[in-house]
Amino acid sequence: MADLGSNLRAAREAAGVSLSAMAARTHYSKPLLGLLETGKRTISPEHVAAYSRALNVSIDSLYGPPDDPLRVAHEWLVADSPVSVHSSAGRRIGARLASELEKRVIELRHLDDIIGGGDLFPLVRRELADAQHVANTATYAEDTGRRLLTIVGELAQLAGWVASDAGQYTEAQRVYLSGVSAAQTAGDRALAGQLLSSLSYQKANVGDPADALLLARSATKGAGQTTPVVRTLLLERVAWASARARDRDGTWRALDAVDEAYEQRSGGVEEPEWVYWMDRKEIDVMAGRCLIELSDPVKAEPLLSAAISGYQSDHAREVALYQTWLAESYARAGVFDAAKDTFKSARNSARGVNSARLDQRIGDVERLLPE
């Protein structure tokens, strides 16, 4: 977002247009334009289009490189969705649309790796609304209907996740629960469990940890017999809620169960695509975070340090988040020079990431550091 703001400012200055003149041309206020150009306010596709018209430059030139993830998200937002294209041909929906939507969910899910929830949520919300509309109003074969309901469930999980990342907790809970209904109707118990455990994770972070723990345990039990990596994910949410509830024994039991479940994975067992990101690094990060919650920061540090070194720089939000945990481990262990250095790295990694969750973490850790 900061880079896109810089592009807008550079285009305006290259055209010799002052900020006041730009406000007059676009009908946006001068303060708002200043916030957009400095990356301090979310830039919508409509803002980019307004700059394009006012300066008589192409939208492509404002976005920059064609593979920039934020540009990809914005282009999706202004383009016709597969649902609108197929719906124009009539109410009967076939397997082709389901296949297109399944592919689109995967692409959106991977965009979440590199785009903050504040930027991605409007796009996912539209995709979810389109998919729900088709599932509720179109006609289709039974198998296609199950696929559509599964798509709705997966989009609801992603929409809830990015809404929570954007700080929209009430909306996140609403869409999570709507997704549970779709997943249950589709007969996908694992997906229903994933949705409920995602809500548990939010409650553990910003709500009552005791409620989060009950929900995480219910999600794990309700999911029934799942694949190993799905069970790993569900048990991680139990471990985190346990740690937040200061249940030391429960946390260690859950972490041991996480390791056991992950070791049972096999190339011969097909896992749902939505657990693609669950690996040893993620398990170690969660273990480190739980150790910090249980007042054992010294043991957390090597787990977090090793895991962070394995992440790519384009995963800026995750790198910054995990660096805040590493900084907290140093701070709580009294190693303040290392804490300050790591916190500085976290702030650098977080630059331009539109994530309320990350902003909250940075603020929380900053308060732990001495002046």
ChimeraX attribute file (.defattr): number of C-alpha atoms within 10 A of each C-alpha:
attribute: neighborCount
match mode: 1-to-1
recipient: residues
	/A:1	24
	/A:2	20
	/A:3	16
	/A:4	22
	/A:5	25
	/A:6	17
	/A:7	19
	/A:8	24
	/A:9	22
	/A:10	14
	/A:11	19
	/A:12	21
	/A:13	13
	/A:14	10
	/A:15	13
	/A:16	11
	/A:17	16
	/A:18	13
	/A:19	17
	/A:20	13
	/A:21	14
	/A:22	19
	/A:23	18
	/A:24	13
	/A:25	15
	/A:26	18
	/A:27	10
	/A:28	14
	/A:29	13
	/A:30	17
	/A:31	11
	/A:32	12
	/A:33	22
	/A:34	16
	/A:35	15
	/A:36	23
	/A:37	22
	/A:38	18
	/A:39	20
	/A:40	15
	/A:41	17
	/A:42	16
	/A:43	21
	/A:44	14
	/A:45	16
	/A:46	11
	/A:47	15
	/A:48	22
	/A:49	16
	/A:50	17
	/A:51	21
	/A:52	20
	/A:53	13
	/A:54	18
	/A:55	20
	/A:56	11
	/A:57	15
	/A:58	13
	/A:59	17
	/A:60	13
	/A:61	13
	/A:62	21
	/A:63	23
	/A:64	13
	/A:65	10
	/A:66	11
	/A:67	9
	/A:68	12
	/A:69	17
	/A:70	21
	/A:71	20
	/A:72	13
	/A:73	20
	/A:74	20
	/A:75	16
	/A:76	15
	/A:77	18
	/A:78	11
	/A:79	8
	/A:80	10
	/A:81	17
	/A:82	16
	/A:83	18
	/A:84	11
	/A:85	11
	/A:86	16
	/A:87	15
	/A:88	8
	/A:89	9
	/A:90	10
	/A:91	13
	/A:92	13
	/A:93	20
	/A:94	16
	/A:95	15
	/A:96	11
	/A:97	17
	/A:98	22
	/A:99	14
	/A:100	12
	/A:101	22
	/A:102	18
	/A:103	12
	/A:104	17
	/A:105	21
	/A:106	14
	/A:107	11
	/A:108	20
	/A:109	21
	/A:110	14
	/A:111	18
	/A:112	19
	/A:113	16
	/A:114	19
	/A:115	25
	/A:116	28
	/A:117	29
	/A:118	22
	/A:119	23
	/A:120	27
	/A:121	24
	/A:122	17
	/A:123	17
	/A:124	24
	/A:125	19
	/A:126	15
	/A:127	25
	/A:128	22
	/A:129	14
	/A:130	17
	/A:131	23
	/A:132	22
	/A:133	13
	/A:134	22
	/A:135	21
	/A:136	12
	/A:137	10
	/A:138	15
	/A:139	15
	/A:140	17
	/A:141	11
	/A:142	9
	/A:143	11
	/A:144	19
	/A:145	22
	/A:146	20
	/A:147	19
	/A:148	27
	/A:149	26
	/A:150	25
	/A:151	27
	/A:152	31
	/A:153	32
	/A:154	27
	/A:155	30
	/A:156	31
	/A:157	31
	/A:158	29
	/A:159	31
	/A:160	32
	/A:161	26
	/A:162	28
	/A:163	28
	/A:164	26
	/A:165	23
	/A:166	22
	/A:167	20
	/A:168	17
	/A:169	19
	/A:170	12
	/A:171	13
	/A:172	25
	/A:173	25
	/A:174	14
	/A:175	23
	/A:176	27
	/A:177	19
	/A:178	18
	/A:179	31
	/A:180	25
	/A:181	16
	/A:182	24
	/A:183	28
	/A:184	17
	/A:185	16
	/A:186	21
	/A:187	14
	/A:188	17
	/A:189	20
	/A:190	23
	/A:191	26
	/A:192	29
	/A:193	29
	/A:194	29
	/A:195	30
	/A:196	29
	/A:197	30
	/A:198	27
	/A:199	28
	/A:200	30
	/A:201	24
	/A:202	23
	/A:203	21
	/A:204	25
	/A:205	15
	/A:206	13
	/A:207	13
	/A:208	15
	/A:209	22
	/A:210	18
	/A:211	14
	/A:212	29
	/A:213	27
	/A:214	15
	/A:215	24
	/A:216	31
	/A:217	21
	/A:218	17
	/A:219	27
	/A:220	26
	/A:221	13
	/A:222	14
	/A:223	19
	/A:224	12
	/A:225	12
	/A:226	16
	/A:227	18
	/A:228	19
	/A:229	25
	/A:230	26
	/A:231	25
	/A:232	28
	/A:233	25
	/A:234	28
	/A:235	26
	/A:236	27
	/A:237	31
	/A:238	31
	/A:239	30
	/A:240	30
	/A:241	33
	/A:242	29
	/A:243	26
	/A:244	23
	/A:245	20
	/A:246	17
	/A:247	17
	/A:248	17
	/A:249	12
	/A:250	18
	/A:251	25
	/A:252	17
	/A:253	14
	/A:254	23
	/A:255	24
	/A:256	15
	/A:257	17
	/A:258	24
	/A:259	16
	/A:260	14
	/A:261	18
	/A:262	20
	/A:263	12
	/A:264	12
	/A:265	17
	/A:266	12
	/A:267	6
	/A:268	6
	/A:269	11
	/A:270	11
	/A:271	16
	/A:272	12
	/A:273	10
	/A:274	17
	/A:275	14
	/A:276	12
	/A:277	13
	/A:278	14
	/A:279	13
	/A:280	12
	/A:281	18
	/A:282	17
	/A:283	20
	/A:284	21
	/A:285	23
	/A:286	21
	/A:287	25
	/A:288	27
	/A:289	26
	/A:290	26
	/A:291	23
	/A:292	24
	/A:293	20
	/A:294	17
	/A:295	15
	/A:296	16
	/A:297	23
	/A:298	17
	/A:299	15
	/A:300	25
	/A:301	22
	/A:302	16
	/A:303	20
	/A:304	24
	/A:305	17
	/A:306	13
	/A:307	18
	/A:308	22
	/A:309	11
	/A:310	10
	/A:311	13
	/A:312	10
	/A:313	14
	/A:314	13
	/A:315	16
	/A:316	22
	/A:317	26
	/A:318	21
	/A:319	21
	/A:320	28
	/A:321	22
	/A:322	24
	/A:323	25
	/A:324	26
	/A:325	27
	/A:326	30
	/A:327	31
	/A:328	30
	/A:329	30
	/A:330	24
	/A:331	23
	/A:332	18
	/A:333	17
	/A:334	14
	/A:335	14
	/A:336	18
	/A:337	14
	/A:338	16
	/A:339	27
	/A:340	20
	/A:341	11
	/A:342	21
	/A:343	25
	/A:344	18
	/A:345	16
	/A:346	25
	/A:347	17
	/A:348	12
	/A:349	20
	/A:350	22
	/A:351	15
	/A:352	20
	/A:353	21
	/A:354	24
	/A:355	22
	/A:356	18
	/A:357	20
	/A:358	24
	/A:359	18
	/A:360	13
	/A:361	16
	/A:362	22
	/A:363	11
	/A:364	13
	/A:365	19
	/A:366	19
	/A:367	9
	/A:368	15
	/A:369	18
	/A:370	10
	/A:371	5
